[in-house]
Amino acid sequence: MMVLPLNDLVSYSEKHNWDNGEANRDGDSHNLSNNYGVEGPTDIAEVEALRNRQCKNMLATLLLSLGTPMISMGGDEVRRTQRGNNNAYCQDNEISWFDWRLTDKHADMLRFVTLMNQIRRTEQQLIGICICRLARCSRMSGSAGMAFSQINLIGQSIPIRWHRQ
């Protein structure tokens, strides 16, 4: 599975796998990423502010969604980069290592993720409230001792498994 860290999703539009020794042919070329006008690192304040905001948008979407959130790339909370390499499994160097200096450089992002996790822990009902404001929820009896919840979104009824009774 080819994976880019969150920071690279907002910093690179193209893969940069040259260091892997396969002439950039390895790894998927379809990253679904956006560089917001500058490929790779930049000192342009407007681009950096947009990238930071987009990282926060994606992290908030993940951390305030239903289910168990998973930040799979150690360092997404401090904008760790693989410098656009989406196939860095073979790298044992700065591309795949965690740079602890990022905890200071992107302390605002780390604070944001910490706050989102705190909200998720302490306001668990918030997740259900957000969904039910968008949908009309109702409980109904299910078969085999299961209770189900039915969510009506835009005129569609979607039964979902709730829990064992």
Residue pairs with C-beta under 8 A, 6 or more apart in sequence:
2 27
2 28
2 31
2 86
2 87
3 72
3 73
3 86
4 12
4 31
4 33
4 73
4 82
4 84
4 86
5 73
5 75
5 76
5 79
5 80
5 81
5 82
6 55
6 58
6 59
6 71
6 73
6 76
6 79
7 51
7 55
7 76
7 79
7 80
7 81
8 33
8 81
8 82
8 83
8 84
8 86
9 31
9 32
9 33
9 34
9 58
10 33
10 34
10 35
10 36
10 50
10 51
10 54
10 55
11 33
11 35
11 36
11 39
11 40
11 41
11 51
11 81
11 84
12 31
12 33
12 35
12 39
12 40
12 84
13 31
13 33
13 34
13 35
13 39
14 29
14 31
14 39
14 84
15 24
15 27
15 28
15 29
15 31
15 84
15 85
15 86
15 87
16 24
16 40
16 83
16 84
16 85
17 24
17 25
17 26
17 27
17 84
17 85
17 86
17 87
18 24
19 85
19 91
19 93
19 95
20 26
20 27
20 85
20 87
20 88
20 90
20 91
21 90
26 87
27 85
27 86
27 87
28 86
31 86
36 47
36 50
36 51
36 54
37 44
37 47
38 44
38 47
39 84
40 83
40 84
41 81
42 48
52 79
52 108
52 109
55 76
55 79
55 109
56 109
56 112
59 71
59 76
59 77
59 109
59 112
59 113
59 116
60 116
62 69
62 70
62 71
63 69
63 113
63 116
63 117
63 119
63 120
64 116
64 119
64 120
64 126
64 127
64 130
65 127
66 127
66 131
69 120
71 77
71 113
73 80
74 80
74 98
75 98
75 99
75 102
77 109
77 110
77 113
78 102
78 103
78 105
78 106
78 109
78 110
79 102
79 105
79 106
79 109
80 98
80 99
80 102
82 88
82 91
82 95
82 96
83 95
85 91
85 95
88 95
88 96
89 96
103 110
119 126
120 126
120 127
131 137
131 151
134 153
135 151
135 152
135 153
136 151
136 152
137 149
137 150
137 151
137 152
138 149
138 150
138 152
139 147
139 148
139 149
139 150
139 162
140 147
140 148
140 149
140 150
140 159
141 147
141 148
142 148
142 161
142 162
145 164
145 165
146 161
146 162
146 163
146 164
146 165
147 162
147 163
147 164
147 165
148 159
148 160
148 161
148 162
149 159
149 160
149 162
150 157
150 158
150 159
150 160
151 157
151 158
151 160
152 158
